[in-house]
């Protein structure tokens, strides 16, 4: 995809003309022109020269853009218009004074100007001066007319030019002969001046639409302090290279993405992630460009610099979204393509109809000029992009990245949100949830043994136990002779006492397990938790349960989504018990468990076929489902592939941002509809008013000067309305409500089962007779979830049929409680 900067566009008719011209070039697959940013994106095999030639032949200029944020977001904030406006207003003041104000104020003119001819000539010269100062309208308007692509400038040039030329004709035909006739020099000058006022205010307002992104750009420091050969050196941030060592002191902004090599710091990342609280960082942690070190001294190695930093990526995403086109803008584009020619025709028929009805030529001409000047294609062209730009900036400042304008529109109309479980609804790593001890030991004592032993292991469960113990300020026992028993557990010694920690099935081979602990393990499994037993000196001293805990905000986020009328489902490859426990905790409408990544993709495709679906995930295995959804939403802490596959990226890994993103999308969609309504309504009402259609009914008519003012106001209204999006409270659910067009989703499409093994085969040692066979069969069939157990003492096997997911450790423990040994289970 190539990006171009396009010059000379002034209204929606211009952008439509450029888009049509480039789309006709051989090899162009897709072309999108953005009036707000003056950019064009082109996909296909067409050469750059062919594209630029097509734009040039259409009457505009184009050049290949480097795609930098600075180029795309550069705004003069109306400075060019202001340079033209100041002299125009000064000249217009004198022109209005000698043409009409002196009569209104009752002030006499100098003798030289008392002569109608002299007065008229001075008016001509003053009016011509204003028109020359604002020659942009006439140059661009003429170019558009000659290339058969008339635009807003063409309308302004025709309105002002016709007023001027008619006045010149009257001046030298009638006034020079002493015949009193009305001149329109002041109208000609006033039209271009008022349009310039409008364009200046519009430019200022448009500049504000990118304020959020400009604020981000300004956060990046101009200089960086690097360490080179043991000495500190100040260099421009733009000269930083990957691998450079840079130093950040308290209060300084971080110049590039990097990894901390030395020191600790508290970093304010609110500018990038939207997280208000500073984040503590230490050796090995990553830092993000443009975030601020609030306290501490750190030395970092640069990993991503220049255009590769997170900040640059954020700005690029927002800019790309603004440059893309929302589907809702298609109607406005179609209208804009024929709008200006249609207005010119209407103006011609307006003058003709008034002349046929006996009106004076000057009156008919005034009505036609008013039609030309009041018509506003700009509002049509700005209705969508200004709202998209403001929404993109608002989202970025809160850690919500929309990659395309279509994503903003689609997310605002989703009927269903599908959530991945691990890392999305849950924390993505285990933590301790329960500690149950025997009567012979206190909880803290048990934890001190567990801490001392697990502290030597790298297993995720071990990390959960050690973290829990540290949080409770437990002192670890000094454990020796540590051994990791892969797949079973760990062991060590404390004062010649053997310490074991492991699963139910493993511990059952070490010592006899009391019935209360077996039942406790079964209960914990029912709750979706993993139970490990602690054995001290050949005696089971307690059970520690760990689980991937639900994020604190997940339940609240699901409630907010459901309040919006959105159906929420959870898709996971985890077992049904664990998934149902999590689903119940957060309140989703349906849980689909035990499915592979291909199953998630299939489920999302089925949902997308019946309703607008958003998929939220954070892992590699979510990528197929993210791309299959109408809108893919990636949690920011996820992998690169998940983010690449998504349409929306949440930087904070916070599910409340899903609700916030939908809230912002809905507000943006509503804002775009308001803008389009205003753009169409304005023209539908004002063009007949300018034409004099309401004169006979209400005696309403409009002068060209008032028409010019109205045209200026129309565009400003659209831009100002879009700026209201900056005041949306993204995290306030009080105004949430169900959309009137929300679909009631039939979740029965998810009632499918992937092919999965519902039988377990066991190899058992020690069965000698039919009595042994019966004992094993009875023990197995007593386990919850077992429907039948076919046991053979002759072959030493058991085939267990299950009605639901059942922990194999429970089956093994049931057999080994009867003093038989399980050799294999699968």
C-alpha positions, 0 to 999 in steps of 0.5 A: 500500500502506498500513501500520497499527499494530495494538494488542492482539495477543498471539498468533498467533490475534490476528494471524490474526483481524485478517488474516481480518477485514481481508481480508473488507473490500471492496476489500482485495486483500491483507493481511499482519499481523506479530505481532512488529512489531505492524504490518499492510500492506494493498493495495487500494482499501479506505478507511482508515476501513473497514480500521480499523473491521474491526480494531476490530470484531475486538476490536483497535485500529488506526491509520494508521502513518507507516511510520517506522523509529522507529515500527516498531522501537520496543520497550519491552524488557519495561518494561511487564511489569516494572512489573507483575511487581515488585509481583506477585512481592512479593504472590505471595511472601506468598501462597505463604508463607501457602498452602503454604510455611509448611508446607514450612518448618515455620514457624507462622503468626500466630494471625490466619492460623491460622484456615482461613477467615481464611487463605483470605480473605487468600489471596483478597485477595492473589490478587485483587490480583495479578490486578488488577495483571495485568488486561491478560490478563482485559480482552483475553481477555474482548474476544476471547471477546466478539468470538468471536475467543479468543486467548492472553489468553483461555486465560490468563484462563480458566485463572487465572479458573476457579482463582480462582472455584472457590477462592472457591466452595470457601472460602465453601461448605466452608471457612467451614463448617469442611470442609477443602478445597484452595484454588487462589488461589496457582495463579490468581496464579502463572499470571498472574505466570509468564506475565508473566515469560515475556512480559517475557523474550519482549519482551527477546528480541524487542527483540534481534532488531532490535538490528542496525537500531537500531545503524544508526539510532544511527549517524546524528548528532543534529546537523550543521555547515552553512555558511551565508553563509560561517559555520559553524552547528550545526543538528539533522540533521533540519533539513538540506535538499537543497542545504545545504552541510555540513562533516565533520571527522575522527571525525564521522558524516555526517548525510546523503547528499551530494557532496564539494565540497572536500577529501579524506577516508577514510570508514568505510562498514562500517555501511552496506556491510559493507566493512571497509576505509575508502574514500578520497573526493575532490571529486565522490565521493558520501558516505553518511549514517551513515558515519564520516569517519576522516581528512580535512576535507570540505565536501559538498552534501546530495543526500538528507536525512531519510527519503530517505537511504541509511540510511533506505532500508536501514531501510525495506527491512529493516522492510518485509521483516519486515512481509511474510510468508514462504510457509512461515508459511501453515501456522502461520497456518491452525493459529493461526486455529483453535488457541484454540477447539480448546484450549478444547474440549480442556480441556472434554473433558479435565475431562469425561472425568476426571469420567466416570472417577470423578475428583474435581471439583478434580482434573478442573478442575486438568487442564483448567486446565493444558490451557488454560494450557500451550497456546501459540499465541505460539510459532506466531506468532513462529516465522517473523517473529522469524527474518525480522527477525534475518536482515534485520538480519544481512544489512543489517549486511553490506550484504545487503538482502532486500526481502521475507520471501519473497525470504529463503525463495526464495533459500535454495532456489535451484537455479541462479544466472544471472550477468550478465557486465559489471559483475557478474562483471567490473569493468565497465570496461577495464584493460590486460592485455598490453603487447607491444613491438617490438625497438626500444623498451622497454615503459616507453618505449612506455607513456610515448608511449601515456600522453602521447597517451591522456591527452588522450582521454576514451575508456574505453580511453584511461582504462585506458591512463593508469590503467595508466601511472600505476600504473607511475609512467610519465612521459608524453611531451609530445604536441602537435597532438592529434587524435581520429579518431572510430571509428579512434583518435588521433594527435599529435606528439612532436618532429616525429614522428607518433604514432598509436594505433588499431585493427588496421584503422585502423593498417593504413591508416597503415603496414604491420603486421608479421606478428607483430603481426597474429598477436598481435592475432588471439591477443588477440581469441581471449582476448576482449581488444581490441588497439590498436597504437602507431605511432611515426614510421610504425613499429609499436612495440607492441601494448597489450591491454585487456579488462574484467577479471574481479573478483578475487572472482568465481572464488571466489564461483562455486566457493562457489556450486557447492560448495552444489550450485548450477548457475551460468550466465553470460548476456551480450550480449558476443561468444562469444570474450570471454564464453567466456574470462571463463566459463572464468576463473571456472568457470561451468557454461555461457555464453550469449553474444551475446544481447539483453536480451530474450534474457536475459529469455527465458533466465531464464524458461526456467530458472525454468520448470524450477528455482528461479532467481536472476538477478544483474545490475547494469545497466538491460538486466538489469531484465527478467531480474531481474523474470523470475527467482524471485529478482532480485539487484541489485549495489549499484553498479548503476542505480536501475532494477536495484535497484527490479527486484530482490528482494535488493540487494547494497550492496558490488558483491561476488559473494561476497555472493551466496553469503553471501546464500544462506548466510544465507537457508538458515540462516534457512529452517532456523531457521524450520523448527526454530521451527515444529517446536518450536511444533507439537511443544511443543503436541502433547506438552504438551497431552496431558501437561497433560490427564493422558494419561500418568498411567496409563502413566508417572504423569506429571501437571502442575500449572497453575503448572508449565504456566504456566511451560512456556508462558512458556518455549516462546515464549522458546525460539523467539525465542532460537533465532532470535537464533542467526542473529546468530552465522552466519559469512556468509563462511565456506564450510566448512559449505556443502553441497548441499541434499538437494532440489537439482535437477539442472538440464538446461542444454540449454534454453539451447541456443538462438540468437538470430537474428544475422547470420553473414555480412559484406558488404565493399566493396573498392576496387582489384580489377582482374581475376580474379587480384585476386579470387582473391587477396582470396578466399584472404586472407579464407578464411585468416582463422580463422572464415571458412567461405567468401568469395564475391568479385567484382572486377566489383562490387567486393564480397565476401560472407563467411560466418562459422562463429563471431564474428570481428573485422571488423578481422581481415577488413579487415586480411587484405584490405589486407595484399594492397594492396586498400582496404576501403571499407565492411564490415558 
